[in-house]
Amino acid sequence: MVATLRDVAEFAGVSVKSVSNVVNGYPYVSDELRRRVQAAVDELGYRPNLAARNLRAGRTGLLALVVPGFDVPRLDELVREVVAGAERRGYRVVIEHSRRVAAGEARPVPVDGVLLAADVAPPGLIEGPSTGPPLVVLGDAPGGRCDRVAIDHARAAEDASAHLLHTGRRRIAAIGVRPRHSPAAAQRYTLGYRRALRRAGLAPPSGYLQPALPHRRAEGYHAARTLLAHEQRPDALLCYSDRLAIGALRATVDAGLRVPQDVAVIGIGDSEEGRYARPTLSTVSADTAFIAREAVARIVARIARRDAAPALVVAPHTVVPRESTAPAG
């Protein structure tokens, strides 16, 4: 028998209105109530009547997930979690490529809300579109008037740098300052890296911060080659993505150096590629399921109330030490 809203309410021991608030993404719901209702929804297998709800609200029942490419690390996990989270709330998900958004093309189908990767989002869109569906940004984005769900990139870089310092490295360079960043944005983006070094009584020499686009291994390779030719050759490379780190690993080997004996390398992202690299890549791992779950919750809440204040949800992260940062001998 198909579970109803009333069945969920009785199972959770709450009112039907409380269940409706949770499944419809009402923003002012306590975490405890949300957990109780979600547990009941999962246990009973409740699914909202999508067609009826959308007909009443004049909505499509669709969310768009905009990705920078289909070979992005951990994309399969993110898509799986977003789709599952959306289905639990009565939505379906369409996948779009960022080129369409960047070009300002019309969507092939209308959607009620958009989940958009920060590093491919046009700045004007992040600052708060006056028209179009509500937007939630996945990842780090400066300012803006839209909801964001991301790890604390400054803290992630700080923790990664602290790990390198703990292994005995002292000449730590960074790869991944975005080329399009303003000086102020670059300062913010590298805050954690500089904070960790400053706490250790260190300051990076000029040229130790190399720009690179985060999803391109070649940029990590060329930035690392530049750094390894520096008169004060670094003994560690902090890369702001695993892809940059994979390029840096290759550049180090091509320069006749050893990882980690001569140069330690750490990335951010915990990609499968890094787990099977040789040596295996140390990294900062984010909770992808948390990011997907909270992003869906925020976009559903934003659809319900577009005038709500923008929220920043910070996802947990952990440093995962592997072979590429083994302690210096």
C-alpha positions as CSV (number, residue, x, y, z in Angstrom):
1,M,0.0,0.0,0.0
2,V,1.3,3.5,-0.9
3,A,2.2,5.6,2.2
4,T,0.5,8.9,2.7
5,L,1.4,12.1,4.3
6,R,-0.7,11.2,7.3
7,D,1.0,7.8,7.6
8,V,4.4,9.6,7.8
9,A,3.0,12.0,10.4
10,E,1.7,9.2,12.6
11,F,4.9,7.2,12.3
12,A,7.0,10.2,13.2
13,G,4.7,11.3,16.0
14,V,4.2,14.8,14.5
15,S,1.5,16.8,12.7
16,V,0.6,16.5,9.1
17,K,1.6,20.1,8.7
18,S,5.1,19.4,10.1
19,V,5.6,16.6,7.6
20,S,4.4,18.9,4.8
21,N,6.8,21.6,5.8
22,V,9.7,19.1,5.7
23,V,9.0,17.5,2.4
24,N,8.3,20.8,0.8
25,G,11.6,22.3,1.9
26,Y,10.1,24.9,4.3
27,P,13.3,26.7,5.6
28,Y,12.2,27.2,9.3
29,V,12.2,23.6,10.5
30,S,14.4,22.4,13.3
31,D,17.1,19.8,12.5
32,E,15.5,17.4,15.0
33,L,12.1,17.5,13.3
34,R,13.7,17.2,9.9
35,R,15.6,14.1,11.0
36,R,12.5,12.5,12.5
37,V,10.3,13.1,9.4
38,Q,13.1,12.0,7.0
39,A,13.5,8.8,9.0
40,A,9.8,8.1,8.7
41,V,9.8,9.0,5.0
42,D,12.7,6.6,4.4
43,E,11.1,3.8,6.5
44,L,7.7,4.0,4.8
45,G,9.0,4.7,1.4
46,Y,6.8,7.8,1.1
47,R,6.9,9.7,-2.2
48,P,5.1,13.0,-2.7
49,N,2.5,13.2,-5.4
50,L,4.7,15.2,-7.7
51,A,2.2,15.8,-10.5
52,A,-0.5,17.1,-8.2
53,R,1.8,19.3,-6.2
54,N,3.4,20.8,-9.3
55,L,0.1,21.4,-10.9
56,R,-1.1,23.3,-7.8
57,A,2.1,25.3,-7.6
58,G,2.6,25.9,-11.3
59,R,6.0,24.2,-11.3
60,T,7.8,21.7,-13.4
61,G,9.1,19.4,-10.7
62,L,12.6,19.5,-12.3
63,L,16.0,20.7,-10.9
64,A,19.0,21.3,-13.1
65,L,22.5,20.2,-12.0
66,V,25.0,22.2,-14.0
67,V,28.5,20.5,-14.2
68,P,31.8,21.7,-15.8
69,G,32.2,18.5,-17.7
70,F,31.3,14.8,-17.6
71,D,34.8,13.7,-16.5
72,V,35.0,15.7,-13.3
73,P,36.3,13.7,-10.3
74,R,33.6,12.2,-8.1
75,L,30.9,13.5,-10.5
76,D,29.1,10.1,-10.5
77,E,28.9,10.2,-6.7
78,L,27.6,13.8,-6.7
79,V,25.0,13.1,-9.3
80,R,23.8,9.9,-7.5
81,E,23.4,11.7,-4.2
82,V,21.7,14.8,-5.8
83,V,19.2,12.6,-7.7
84,A,18.4,10.5,-4.6
85,G,18.0,13.6,-2.5
86,A,15.8,15.3,-5.1
87,E,13.6,12.2,-5.5
88,R,13.0,12.1,-1.8
89,R,11.6,15.6,-2.1
90,G,9.5,14.8,-5.2
91,Y,11.8,16.3,-7.8
92,R,13.6,14.9,-10.8
93,V,17.0,16.1,-12.0
94,V,18.3,17.0,-15.5
95,I,22.1,17.3,-16.1
96,E,23.4,20.3,-18.0
97,H,26.8,21.3,-19.3
98,S,28.2,24.6,-18.1
99,R,28.9,25.7,-21.7
100,R,25.2,26.3,-22.1
101,V,25.0,28.5,-19.0
102,A,28.2,30.4,-19.9
103,A,26.8,31.1,-23.4
104,G,23.5,32.3,-22.0
105,E,21.6,29.7,-24.0
106,A,18.0,29.0,-23.2
107,R,17.3,25.7,-21.4
108,P,15.9,22.9,-23.4
109,V,13.3,22.3,-20.6
110,P,12.2,24.7,-17.9
111,V,13.3,23.9,-14.3
112,D,12.3,25.1,-10.9
113,G,15.8,25.5,-9.5
114,V,19.5,25.2,-10.5
115,L,22.4,23.6,-8.7
116,L,25.6,25.1,-10.2
117,A,29.3,24.4,-9.7
118,A,31.0,27.6,-8.5
119,D,34.1,27.4,-10.6
120,V,32.1,27.5,-13.9
121,A,29.4,30.0,-12.8
122,P,29.4,33.4,-14.5
123,P,30.1,36.1,-11.9
124,G,27.0,38.0,-12.7
125,L,24.9,35.0,-12.1
126,I,26.4,34.3,-8.7
127,E,25.8,37.9,-7.7
128,G,22.1,37.1,-7.9
129,P,20.1,36.8,-11.0
130,S,17.0,39.0,-11.1
131,T,15.2,36.6,-13.4
132,G,15.2,32.9,-13.9
133,P,14.9,30.0,-11.5
134,P,16.5,30.1,-8.0
135,L,20.1,29.1,-7.7
136,V,22.3,27.2,-5.3
137,V,26.1,27.2,-5.9
138,L,28.1,24.1,-5.1
139,G,31.6,25.2,-4.1
140,D,33.5,28.3,-3.1
141,A,32.2,31.6,-4.5
142,P,32.9,35.2,-3.4
143,G,30.0,37.0,-1.9
144,G,26.9,36.8,-4.0
145,R,23.2,36.8,-3.1
146,C,22.6,33.1,-3.6
147,D,22.8,30.0,-1.4
148,R,26.1,28.2,-1.3
149,V,27.1,24.7,-0.1
150,A,30.9,24.0,0.1
151,I,33.8,23.0,2.2
152,D,35.7,25.9,3.8
153,H,38.4,26.2,1.1
154,A,40.6,28.4,3.2
155,R,40.5,26.0,6.1
156,A,41.0,23.0,3.8
157,A,44.2,24.7,2.4
158,E,45.3,25.5,5.9
159,D,44.8,21.9,7.1
160,A,46.7,20.6,4.0
161,S,49.5,23.0,4.6
162,A,49.6,22.1,8.2
163,H,49.9,18.4,7.2
164,L,52.9,19.3,5.0
165,L,54.5,21.2,7.8
166,H,54.0,18.3,10.1
167,T,55.9,16.0,7.7
168,G,58.9,18.3,7.9
169,R,58.4,20.4,4.8
170,R,59.2,24.1,5.0
171,R,59.3,25.4,1.4
172,I,55.7,25.0,0.5
173,A,54.4,26.4,-2.8
174,A,50.7,26.5,-3.9
175,I,49.1,25.8,-7.3
176,G,45.6,26.8,-8.2
177,V,45.0,30.5,-7.6
178,R,42.3,31.2,-10.2
179,P,43.6,33.3,-13.1
180,R,40.4,35.4,-13.2
181,H,40.7,36.2,-9.5
182,S,41.1,39.8,-8.5
183,P,44.0,40.5,-6.0
184,A,41.4,40.6,-3.2
185,A,39.8,37.3,-4.2
186,A,43.3,35.7,-4.6
187,Q,44.2,36.9,-1.0
188,R,41.0,35.3,0.3
189,Y,41.5,32.1,-1.6
190,T,45.0,31.6,-0.3
191,L,44.3,32.8,3.2
192,G,44.5,29.3,4.8
193,Y,47.8,28.5,3.1
194,R,49.4,31.8,4.2
195,R,47.9,31.4,7.7
196,A,49.5,28.0,8.2
197,L,52.9,29.2,7.0
198,R,52.7,32.3,9.2
199,R,51.9,30.2,12.2
200,A,55.1,28.2,11.5
201,G,57.1,31.4,11.2
202,L,57.4,31.1,7.4
203,A,56.6,33.3,4.5
204,P,56.5,32.0,0.9
205,P,59.0,33.6,-1.5
206,S,57.9,35.6,-4.5
207,G,56.6,33.2,-7.2
208,Y,55.4,30.5,-4.8
209,L,51.7,31.1,-5.7
210,Q,51.0,29.8,-9.2
211,P,47.7,30.4,-11.1
212,A,45.9,27.5,-12.7
213,L,42.5,26.4,-13.7
214,P,41.4,23.6,-11.2
215,H,40.2,21.0,-13.6
216,R,43.2,20.8,-15.9
217,R,46.1,18.5,-15.2
218,A,48.2,20.3,-17.8
219,E,48.0,23.5,-15.8
220,G,49.2,21.7,-12.7
221,Y,52.0,20.2,-14.8
222,H,53.2,23.6,-16.1
223,A,52.8,25.4,-12.8
224,A,54.9,22.7,-11.1
225,R,57.6,22.9,-13.7
226,T,57.8,26.6,-13.1
227,L,58.0,26.1,-9.3
228,L,60.6,23.3,-9.5
229,A,62.8,25.7,-11.6
230,H,62.6,28.3,-8.8
231,E,65.9,29.4,-7.3
232,Q,64.4,28.3,-4.0
233,R,63.0,25.0,-5.2
234,P,60.0,24.0,-3.0
235,D,60.0,20.8,-1.1
236,A,56.2,20.6,-1.1
237,L,53.3,21.5,-3.5
238,L,49.8,22.3,-2.3
239,C,47.5,21.9,-5.2
240,Y,43.9,23.2,-5.0
241,S,42.5,20.2,-6.8
242,D,43.5,16.6,-7.3
243,R,43.8,17.1,-11.1
244,L,46.3,19.9,-10.6
245,A,48.2,17.5,-8.2
246,I,48.2,14.7,-10.7
247,G,49.9,17.1,-13.2
248,A,52.3,18.2,-10.5
249,L,53.2,14.6,-9.8
250,R,54.2,14.0,-13.4
251,A,56.1,17.3,-13.6
252,T,58.1,16.3,-10.5
253,V,59.1,13.0,-12.0
254,D,59.9,14.6,-15.4
255,A,62.2,17.0,-13.6
256,G,64.2,14.0,-12.2
257,L,62.9,14.4,-8.7
258,R,61.3,11.9,-6.4
259,V,57.9,12.1,-4.7
260,P,57.8,12.3,-1.7
261,Q,61.5,12.2,-1.0
262,D,62.4,15.4,-2.8
263,V,59.0,17.0,-3.2
264,A,55.7,16.2,-1.4
265,V,52.4,16.8,-3.2
266,I,48.9,17.1,-1.8
267,G,45.6,17.8,-3.6
268,I,42.0,18.7,-2.8
269,G,39.1,16.5,-3.9
270,D,39.9,12.9,-3.1
271,S,39.5,11.6,-6.6
272,E,39.6,8.0,-7.6
273,E,42.5,8.9,-9.9
274,G,44.5,10.1,-6.9
275,R,43.9,6.9,-5.0
276,Y,45.5,4.8,-7.8
277,A,48.3,7.2,-8.8
278,R,51.9,6.2,-8.2
279,P,52.6,7.3,-5.5
280,T,49.1,7.5,-4.1
281,L,48.0,11.1,-3.7
282,S,47.4,12.7,-0.4
283,T,44.4,14.9,-0.5
284,V,41.6,16.8,1.3
285,S,38.4,14.8,1.1
286,A,34.9,16.5,1.3
287,D,31.7,14.8,2.3
288,T,30.0,14.6,-1.1
289,A,26.8,13.1,0.3
290,F,26.5,16.0,2.7
291,I,27.1,18.6,0.0
292,A,24.5,17.0,-2.3
293,R,21.9,16.6,0.5
294,E,22.3,20.1,1.7
295,A,22.3,21.6,-1.8
296,V,19.0,19.9,-2.6
297,A,17.5,21.0,0.8
298,R,18.6,24.6,0.1
299,I,17.2,24.7,-3.5
300,V,13.9,23.3,-2.4
301,A,13.7,25.8,0.4
302,R,14.6,28.6,-2.0
303,I,11.9,27.5,-4.5
304,A,9.4,27.7,-1.6
305,R,10.6,31.1,-0.5
306,R,12.7,33.1,-2.9
307,D,13.0,36.1,-0.7
308,A,14.7,34.3,2.2
309,A,18.2,35.5,3.2
310,P,21.0,33.6,1.4
311,A,22.7,30.8,3.4
312,L,26.2,29.4,3.4
313,V,26.3,25.7,4.4
314,V,29.8,24.5,5.2
315,A,30.5,20.9,4.5
316,P,33.0,18.9,6.7
317,H,36.4,17.8,5.3
318,T,39.3,15.6,6.3
319,V,43.0,15.4,5.3
320,V,43.7,11.9,3.9
321,P,47.5,11.2,4.1
322,R,48.9,8.9,1.5
323,E,52.3,8.1,-0.1
324,S,52.8,11.4,-1.8
325,T,53.4,13.2,1.5
326,A,55.2,10.6,3.5
327,P,57.5,12.3,6.1
328,A,60.8,13.6,4.8
329,G,63.7,11.4,5.6
